């Protein structure tokens, strides 16, 4: 079976939604399927993955997520490349990621008479609004039309499924939740990496809070810096290890201006190195706000590493971490800091929560479970 993934992004890049795509490709390949990817002109290669890139655009080198005007012509190039590759390989299924990927795939799928999947990791207009893209409200009718044009709809969370069926009127019988997944053998509790301890001047007994993800206000980097200032005064020996990009130099300068000296910015961390870096942590922070119903994949990384998590009480976080998990009920960085301090000081509670989250992610979010689910979806669409 041939699967054509259409990805309106640079690929591969180590960040949330693209980790989901890479995971799906790897799972499908392990089930004996042939996977192809059409994507923007830039990104990293992946061993064994057939990547077809659009025309090179030398002036566009942005790897960060978010809406911008460049995407209009980049998506036009993606549309043309999808038609070219689709005619050449004649896939059994076209798996479009995000609404832009769906728009780029629609004509190709209809021409080839192939099933078209929309993998909606969030709402198009909600993302535009979150990134303060002008005129975002005018894209709502387009989003509704695009959503209804898909033959099958996958969402990363139950909350997003409800939005797609209720707000956009997509038939519930053709909509299914395919949650994010995690390789629990790669991401697992392990001793602190001695080389990294030395590199960042840490000791085994140094309490460390970790964050892995995109550095922007939507993901809560501003909250992290405010929390770091509190930690700096209450637990001076504690360190906050922030792993990710972009603009790490800007945020490091913001810390310096505030006199915050306990934050370490590592810059971009590869997916293969992420477990080593996360092993340095005693606690993990997830300050993402709840403006959209998209997934929060970094939680799975934290959970698989057996790290207790501090996060806000959003519907998505509640779905992933479990209904009984203690979350912060308001977007209050003061409460966020208090809970972080509480877990650092209460080692017994911290260990209990870490084990609970490790057990939960192994039972609910393992790649083996997702592979079975994804294979069943593909087979159903091909043989319908």
C-alpha positions in Angstrom: 0.0 0.0 0.0 1.3 3.5 -1.0 0.6 6.5 1.3 1.2 10.0 0.1 1.6 12.4 3.0 1.2 16.1 2.1 2.8 18.3 4.7 2.5 22.1 4.5 5.7 22.7 6.4 9.5 22.2 6.2 10.1 18.6 6.9 11.6 17.1 8.9 12.0 19.5 11.8 12.0 18.5 15.5 8.8 20.1 16.7 5.3 19.0 17.8 3.1 18.5 14.7 6.0 17.3 12.6 7.0 14.7 15.2 3.4 13.4 14.8 3.9 13.1 11.0 7.2 11.4 11.4 5.8 8.9 13.9 2.9 8.0 11.5 5.3 7.5 8.6 7.5 5.2 10.8 4.5 3.2 12.0 3.1 2.8 8.5 6.5 1.7 7.2 6.9 -0.9 10.0 3.5 -2.3 8.9 4.9 -2.8 5.3 3.5 0.3 3.7 5.4 2.6 1.2 5.3 6.2 2.4 6.0 9.3 0.4 6.1 12.9 1.6 5.5 16.1 -0.3 6.6 19.2 1.7 8.2 22.6 1.5 11.7 23.0 0.0 13.6 22.9 3.2 14.0 20.6 6.2 16.0 17.6 7.2 16.1 14.2 5.4 14.9 11.0 7.1 16.5 7.6 6.5 14.3 5.4 4.3 11.6 8.1 3.7 10.8 9.3 0.2 10.7 13.1 0.5 9.6 15.2 -2.5 10.3 18.9 -2.0 8.8 21.9 -3.7 10.7 24.4 -5.8 13.5 26.1 -3.8 12.8 29.5 -2.4 16.2 30.8 -1.3 14.9 33.7 0.8 12.5 31.6 2.9 14.4 29.7 5.6 11.9 29.8 8.4 11.5 26.6 10.4 9.2 28.0 13.2 5.5 27.3 13.3 2.8 29.9 12.7 0.9 31.7 9.9 2.6 34.2 7.6 2.0 35.6 4.1 4.8 33.5 2.5 2.7 30.4 3.0 0.3 31.5 0.2 2.9 31.0 -2.6 4.6 28.1 -0.7 1.2 26.3 -0.6 0.8 26.9 -4.3 4.1 25.2 -5.0 2.9 22.4 -2.7 -0.2 22.0 -4.7 1.7 21.7 -8.0 4.2 19.3 -6.4 1.4 17.1 -5.0 -0.2 16.7 -8.5 3.2 15.8 -10.0 4.1 13.3 -7.4 0.6 11.9 -7.2 0.5 11.2 -10.9 3.9 9.6 -10.8 3.5 7.2 -7.8 -0.3 6.7 -7.9 -0.8 6.3 -4.2 -3.6 4.3 -2.6 -4.4 7.0 0.0 -3.5 10.7 0.2 -3.0 11.7 3.9 -3.1 15.5 4.1 -1.8 17.2 7.2 -3.5 20.4 8.3 -6.1 22.3 6.2 -3.3 23.8 4.0 -2.2 20.2 3.1 -5.8 19.3 2.4 -6.2 22.3 0.0 -3.0 21.3 -1.8 -4.2 17.7 -2.1 -7.9 18.0 -3.1 -7.6 18.3 -6.8 -5.0 15.5 -7.0 -7.2 13.2 -4.9 -10.2 13.8 -7.1 -8.3 13.4 -10.3 -6.8 10.1 -9.2 -10.0 9.0 -7.4 -8.2 8.2 -4.2 -9.4 8.5 -0.6 -8.4 11.8 1.0 -7.7 12.0 4.8 -7.5 15.3 6.7 -5.2 15.0 9.7 -6.4 18.1 11.6 -4.1 18.9 14.5 -6.0 22.1 15.2 -8.3 24.7 13.7 -7.0 26.7 10.8 -8.6 30.0 11.9 -7.8 29.3 15.6 -4.1 29.0 14.7 -4.3 32.2 12.6 -5.9 34.1 15.5 -3.3 32.7 18.0 -0.5 34.0 15.9 -2.3 37.3 15.3 -2.6 36.8 11.6 -4.7 39.6 10.0 -8.1 38.9 8.5 -8.2 35.4 10.1 -12.0 35.6 10.6 -12.5 35.7 6.8 -10.9 32.2 6.5 -13.7 30.5 8.6 -15.9 29.8 5.6 -12.9 28.3 3.7 -12.0 26.2 6.6 -15.6 24.8 6.8 -15.6 24.0 3.1 -12.2 22.3 3.2 -13.1 20.3 6.3 -16.2 18.9 4.6 -14.3 18.0 1.5 -12.2 15.3 3.2 -13.3 11.7 2.9 -12.1 10.9 6.4 -11.0 13.1 9.3 -8.4 12.4 11.9 -8.0 14.6 15.0 -5.3 14.5 17.7 -7.8 15.0 20.6 -11.4 14.4 21.5 -11.8 18.1 22.0 -10.9 18.8 18.4 -13.1 16.0 17.1 -16.1 17.7 18.9 -15.2 21.0 17.3 -14.9 19.6 13.8 -18.2 17.7 14.1 -20.2 20.4 15.9 -18.7 23.7 14.6 -18.0 22.5 11.0 -20.7 19.9 10.6 -18.4 17.1 9.6 -20.1 13.6 9.8 -19.1 12.0 13.1 -19.1 8.5 11.5 -16.2 9.5 9.2 -14.3 11.2 12.0 -11.9 9.4 14.4 -9.4 10.4 17.1 -5.9 9.3 16.3 -4.0 10.6 19.3 -0.3 11.4 19.4 2.1 8.5 20.3 5.5 8.0 21.8 8.3 5.5 21.6 8.4 4.4 25.2 11.6 2.5 24.6 13.5 5.6 23.4 11.8 7.9 25.9 12.1 6.2 29.3 13.4 7.0 32.8 17.2 6.9 32.9 20.1 8.2 34.9 21.2 11.8 34.4 23.6 12.0 31.5 27.1 12.7 32.9 28.4 14.6 29.8 25.4 17.0 29.9 25.7 17.5 33.6 29.3 18.6 33.0 28.4 20.7 30.0 25.8 22.7 31.9 27.7 22.8 35.2 25.1 20.8 37.0 25.3 18.2 39.8 23.3 15.0 40.3 21.6 16.6 43.3 20.9 19.9 41.5 17.1 20.3 41.1 16.3 20.9 37.5 13.0 21.8 35.8 12.9 21.1 32.0 11.0 22.5 29.1 11.2 21.1 25.6 9.4 22.8 22.7 8.9 25.9 20.6 9.9 29.2 22.2 6.9 31.5 21.7 4.2 33.1 23.9 1.6 30.7 22.6 3.6 27.9 24.1 4.2 29.9 27.3 7.8 31.0 27.1 6.9 34.3 28.8 5.3 32.3 31.7 8.5 30.3 32.0 10.6 33.4 32.5 8.3 34.7 35.2 8.3 31.3 36.9 12.1 31.2 36.7 12.4 34.5 38.5 10.4 33.1 41.4 12.4 29.9 41.5 15.6 32.0 41.5 14.6 33.7 44.7 13.0 30.7 46.5 15.3 27.9 45.5 18.5 29.6 44.3 20.3 26.3 43.5 17.5 25.2 41.1 18.0 25.4 37.4 15.5 25.7 34.5 16.7 24.0 31.3 14.9 25.4 28.3 15.3 23.3 25.1 14.1 24.6 21.8 13.9 27.4 19.3 13.5 30.0 17.7 14.7 33.3 19.2 16.5 31.6 22.1 19.0 34.6 22.1 16.1 37.0 22.5 14.6 35.2 25.5 18.0 34.7 27.1 18.4 38.5 26.9 15.0 38.9 28.5 16.2 36.8 31.4 19.4 38.9 31.8 17.3 42.1 31.8 15.2 40.7 34.7 18.2 39.5 36.6 17.2 35.9 36.2 20.4 33.8 36.4 19.0 30.2 36.8 17.9 29.6 33.2 19.9 27.6 30.7 19.0 27.8 27.0 20.3 24.9 25.0 19.0 25.9 21.6 17.6 23.3 19.2 17.8 19.7 20.5 17.4 16.8 18.0 14.8 14.2 18.6 17.4 11.5 19.2 19.1 13.6 21.9 15.9 14.7 23.6 15.8 11.8 26.1 19.4 12.6 27.3 18.5 16.2 27.9 15.2 15.4 29.6 17.0 12.9 31.9 18.5 16.0 33.6 15.1 17.0 34.9 13.3 16.3 38.1 10.2 18.0 36.9 8.8 19.1 33.6 6.9 22.3 32.7 4.2 22.7 30.1 2.9 26.3 30.2 0.9 26.1 26.9 -2.4 28.0 27.0 -5.7 26.6 25.9 -6.6 28.8 22.9 -7.0 25.8 20.6 -8.0 22.2 20.8 -4.8 20.9 19.2 -2.6 18.3 20.9 0.2 19.0 23.4 2.8 16.4 22.3 5.5 17.4 24.7 3.4 16.0 27.5 4.0 12.5 26.1 7.8 13.1 26.1 7.6 14.1 29.7 5.3 11.3 30.7 7.4 8.6 29.0 10.5 9.9 30.9 8.6 9.5 34.2 8.7 13.2 35.0 5.9 14.9 37.0 4.3 17.7 35.0 3.2 21.2 35.9 0.5 22.4 33.4 -2.6 24.5 33.1 -6.1 23.0 33.3 -7.1 22.9 29.7 -9.4 20.3 28.1 -6.6 18.8 26.1 -4.1 18.6 29.0 -6.9 17.0 31.1 -7.5 14.4 28.3 -3.8 13.5 28.1 -2.8 13.6 31.7 -5.9 12.1 33.1 -9.0 13.4 34.9 -7.5 12.9 38.3 -4.2 14.8 37.7 -3.8 18.0 39.5 -3.7 20.9 37.1 -3.6 24.7 37.6 -7.1 26.1 37.1 -6.3 29.6 36.0 -3.6 31.0 33.7 -1.7 32.3 36.7 2.0 32.1 36.5 2.2 32.6 40.3 0.2 29.4 40.9 2.4 27.7 38.2 5.5 28.7 40.2 4.0 27.5 43.5 3.1 24.1 42.2 6.6 23.7 40.7 8.2 24.6 44.0 5.8 22.2 45.8 6.7 19.2 43.6 10.4 20.0 43.9 10.2 19.9 47.7 7.9 16.9 47.9 10.1 14.1 46.5 7.6 11.4 47.4 4.7 13.0 45.6 6.9 13.9 42.7 8.0 10.2 42.3 4.4 9.0 42.6 3.2 11.3 39.9 6.1 10.5 37.6 5.4 6.7 37.9 1.7 7.4 37.3 2.4 9.3 34.1 4.8 6.7 32.9 2.3 3.9 33.4 -0.4 6.0 31.7 1.6 6.9 28.6 2.7 3.2 28.2 -0.9 2.0 28.4 -2.7 4.7 26.3 -0.2 6.4 24.0 2.3 3.7 22.9 3.3 3.6 19.2 2.2 -0.1 19.0 -1.4 0.8 19.8 -1.4 3.7 17.3 0.2 1.5 14.6 -2.7 -1.0 14.8 -5.2 1.9 14.8 -3.6 3.7 11.8 -3.3 0.4 9.8 -7.0 -0.3 10.4 -8.0 3.2 9.1 -5.9 2.8 6.0 -7.3 -0.6 5.2 -10.8 0.4 5.8 -10.5 3.3 3.3 -8.8 1.3 0.6 -11.3 -1.5 0.8 -14.5 0.4 1.2 
